Amino acid sequence: MQRVLDIKTKEEQKKRTELLKLTEELAETRGQLLIRQRILEDIIDGLSGEEPSERLSEQELFLRYSAATDEQIKKLKDKIQELESRQREKIAEVLKARRFKEGLARLRVEAKAQFIKEQEKLEQKELDEVASVSFARRMLTAR
């Protein structure tokens, strides 16, 4: 049972490592999304403060840039959703492995307690037999 428990412990650690990598990738992707959104906001804020004559040419450039940026933002959002889904699945796997491992550990403790109890019964039975034999010998020698 200990070998199975060791294997399940390693499996849980592996799944935790995978979950950590997924979480790091998710955080990085969210950071990229926030940066792109912030860049767009900064450009819009910068355009609103400019003179109308200069703003027109810069708005045209911004509109060309924003179409590509919007596509990148959409891809990042899709990636975030996919990563969140994978993260939820990995969390479920880690919890399942942990519960199984804890169940095995509990069974191991119960099996050990049962073994000790049986050994104590055997020892008590042996002591009773020794006492009976000893009593019978004393009775025979006393006659």
TORTOR-758957 format. One record per residue (C-alpha): residue number from 1; residue in one letter; x, y, z. Coordinates in Angstrom, 3 decimals. Layout:
<seq NUM&type A&u X&v Y&w Z>
...
END
This chain:
<seq 1&type M&u 0.000&v 0.000&w 0.000>
<seq 2&type Q&u 2.925&v 2.335&w 0.693>
<seq 3&type R&u 4.153&v 2.020&w -2.906>
<seq 4&type V&u 0.752&v 3.030&w -4.248>
<seq 5&type L&u 0.696&v 5.944&w -1.822>
<seq 6&type D&u 4.164&v 7.040&w -2.991>
<seq 7&type I&u 3.078&v 6.827&w -6.629>
<seq 8&type K&u -0.049&v 8.866&w -5.939>
<seq 9&type T&u 2.018&v 11.455&w -4.052>
<seq 10&type K&u 4.330&v 11.845&w -7.045>
<seq 11&type E&u 1.320&v 12.045&w -9.356>
<seq 12&type E&u -0.196&v 14.808&w -7.223>
<seq 13&type Q&u 3.101&v 16.722&w -7.213>
<seq 14&type K&u 3.311&v 16.425&w -11.003>
<seq 15&type K&u -0.238&v 17.742&w -11.395>
<seq 16&type R&u 0.534&v 20.614&w -9.006>
<seq 17&type T&u 3.570&v 21.538&w -11.104>
<seq 18&type E&u 1.444&v 21.491&w -14.248>
<seq 19&type L&u -1.152&v 23.658&w -12.496>
<seq 20&type L&u 1.541&v 26.127&w -11.450>
<seq 21&type K&u 2.807&v 26.398&w -15.044>
<seq 22&type L&u -0.733&v 26.942&w -16.300>
<seq 23&type T&u -1.346&v 29.614&w -13.687>
<seq 24&type E&u 1.883&v 31.397&w -14.610>
<seq 25&type E&u 0.981&v 31.302&w -18.309>
<seq 26&type L&u -2.487&v 32.626&w -17.500>
<seq 27&type A&u -1.053&v 35.501&w -15.438>
<seq 28&type E&u 1.389&v 36.353&w -18.223>
<seq 29&type T&u -1.376&v 36.371&w -20.839>
<seq 30&type R&u -3.576&v 38.567&w -18.647>
<seq 31&type G&u -0.645&v 40.949&w -18.250>
<seq 32&type Q&u -0.190&v 41.125&w -22.027>
<seq 33&type L&u -3.900&v 41.847&w -22.438>
<seq 34&type L&u -3.805&v 44.636&w -19.877>
<seq 35&type I&u -0.735&v 46.178&w -21.533>
<seq 36&type R&u -2.394&v 46.207&w -24.959>
<seq 37&type Q&u -5.593&v 47.671&w -23.565>
<seq 38&type R&u -3.643&v 50.315&w -21.677>
<seq 39&type I&u -1.699&v 51.280&w -24.811>
<seq 40&type L&u -4.966&v 51.818&w -26.678>
<seq 41&type E&u -6.372&v 53.908&w -23.844>
<seq 42&type D&u -3.207&v 56.023&w -23.730>
<seq 43&type I&u -3.343&v 56.635&w -27.484>
<seq 44&type I&u -7.006&v 57.637&w -27.293>
<seq 45&type D&u -6.272&v 59.974&w -24.376>
<seq 46&type G&u -3.346&v 61.477&w -26.323>
<seq 47&type L&u -5.482&v 62.039&w -29.400>
<seq 48&type S&u -8.222&v 63.777&w -27.488>
<seq 49&type G&u -5.769&v 66.384&w -26.230>
<seq 50&type E&u -4.370&v 67.306&w -29.646>
<seq 51&type E&u -5.369&v 70.075&w -32.032>
<seq 52&type P&u -8.054&v 69.059&w -34.533>
<seq 53&type S&u -5.780&v 69.621&w -37.542>
<seq 54&type E&u -3.059&v 67.298&w -36.191>
<seq 55&type R&u -5.511&v 64.877&w -34.682>
<seq 56&type L&u -7.073&v 63.895&w -38.025>
<seq 57&type S&u -3.937&v 62.340&w -39.482>
<seq 58&type E&u -3.074&v 60.644&w -36.205>
<seq 59&type Q&u -6.612&v 59.283&w -35.900>
<seq 60&type E&u -6.256&v 57.645&w -39.286>
<seq 61&type L&u -3.022&v 55.988&w -38.193>
<seq 62&type F&u -4.663&v 54.967&w -34.902>
<seq 63&type L&u -7.620&v 53.368&w -36.694>
<seq 64&type R&u -5.281&v 51.226&w -38.802>
<seq 65&type Y&u -3.293&v 50.279&w -35.693>
<seq 66&type S&u -6.394&v 49.611&w -33.580>
<seq 67&type A&u -7.814&v 47.030&w -36.006>
<seq 68&type A&u -4.693&v 44.901&w -35.642>
<seq 69&type T&u -4.575&v 45.536&w -31.897>
<seq 70&type D&u -8.252&v 44.607&w -31.515>
<seq 71&type E&u -7.516&v 41.285&w -33.235>
<seq 72&type Q&u -4.591&v 40.686&w -30.866>
<seq 73&type I&u -6.772&v 41.554&w -27.874>
<seq 74&type K&u -9.479&v 39.153&w -29.080>
<seq 75&type K&u -6.885&v 36.371&w -29.448>
<seq 76&type L&u -5.544&v 37.084&w -25.965>
<seq 77&type K&u -9.058&v 36.956&w -24.485>
<seq 78&type D&u -9.705&v 33.647&w -26.238>
<seq 79&type K&u -6.413&v 32.294&w -24.936>
<seq 80&type I&u -7.290&v 33.453&w -21.407>
<seq 81&type Q&u -10.632&v 31.631&w -21.573>
<seq 82&type E&u -8.938&v 28.470&w -22.809>
<seq 83&type L&u -6.266&v 28.697&w -20.093>
<seq 84&type E&u -8.885&v 29.294&w -17.393>
<seq 85&type S&u -10.760&v 26.220&w -18.572>
<seq 86&type R&u -7.592&v 24.116&w -18.510>
<seq 87&type Q&u -6.756&v 25.549&w -15.089>
<seq 88&type R&u -10.151&v 24.505&w -13.687>
<seq 89&type E&u -9.652&v 20.997&w -15.079>
<seq 90&type K&u -6.165&v 20.777&w -13.589>
<seq 91&type I&u -7.441&v 21.968&w -10.197>
<seq 92&type A&u -10.062&v 19.209&w -10.311>
<seq 93&type E&u -7.355&v 16.652&w -11.154>
<seq 94&type V&u -5.147&v 17.833&w -8.281>
<seq 95&type L&u -8.052&v 17.657&w -5.836>
<seq 96&type K&u -9.006&v 14.183&w -7.058>
<seq 97&type A&u -5.418&v 12.951&w -6.669>
<seq 98&type R&u -5.205&v 14.504&w -3.194>
<seq 99&type R&u -8.468&v 12.913&w -2.058>
<seq 100&type F&u -7.365&v 9.524&w -3.375>
<seq 101&type K&u -3.988&v 9.867&w -1.657>
<seq 102&type E&u -5.628&v 10.913&w 1.618>
<seq 103&type G&u -8.016&v 7.960&w 1.345>
<seq 104&type L&u -5.073&v 5.601&w 0.873>
<seq 105&type A&u -3.275&v 7.130&w 3.834>
<seq 106&type R&u -6.386&v 6.686&w 5.959>
<seq 107&type L&u -6.709&v 3.058&w 4.845>
<seq 108&type R&u -3.058&v 2.476&w 5.651>
<seq 109&type V&u -3.521&v 3.845&w 9.172>
<seq 110&type E&u -6.641&v 1.711&w 9.652>
<seq 111&type A&u -4.866&v -1.399&w 8.339>
<seq 112&type K&u -1.962&v -0.757&w 10.694>
<seq 113&type A&u -4.330&v -0.329&w 13.647>
<seq 114&type Q&u -6.147&v -3.533&w 12.676>
<seq 115&type F&u -2.839&v -5.402&w 12.387>
<seq 116&type I&u -1.733&v -4.179&w 15.821>
<seq 117&type K&u -5.093&v -5.174&w 17.284>
<seq 118&type E&u -4.823&v -8.667&w 15.782>
<seq 119&type Q&u -1.247&v -9.023&w 17.027>
<seq 120&type E&u -2.349&v -8.021&w 20.522>
<seq 121&type K&u -5.120&v -10.639&w 20.381>
<seq 122&type L&u -2.625&v -13.303&w 19.283>
<seq 123&type E&u -0.230&v -12.308&w 22.053>
<seq 124&type Q&u -3.048&v -12.412&w 24.607>
<seq 125&type K&u -4.128&v -15.835&w 23.336>
<seq 126&type E&u -0.554&v -17.074&w 23.579>
<seq 127&type L&u -0.220&v -15.681&w 27.111>
<seq 128&type D&u -3.493&v -17.352&w 28.080>
<seq 129&type E&u -2.255&v -20.689&w 26.705>
<seq 130&type V&u 1.040&v -20.349&w 28.567>
<seq 131&type A&u -0.859&v -19.529&w 31.747>
<seq 132&type S&u -3.202&v -22.513&w 31.243>
<seq 133&type V&u -0.302&v -24.889&w 30.628>
<seq 134&type S&u 1.525&v -23.497&w 33.642>
<seq 135&type F&u -1.587&v -23.875&w 35.798>
<seq 136&type A&u -2.161&v -27.427&w 34.549>
<seq 137&type R&u 1.470&v -28.358&w 35.360>
<seq 138&type R&u 1.164&v -26.940&w 38.853>
<seq 139&type M&u -2.033&v -28.885&w 39.368>
<seq 140&type L&u -0.383&v -32.096&w 38.159>
<seq 141&type T&u 2.682&v -31.620&w 40.319>
<seq 142&type A&u 0.566&v -30.691&w 43.326>
<seq 143&type R&u -1.174&v -34.074&w 43.313>
END
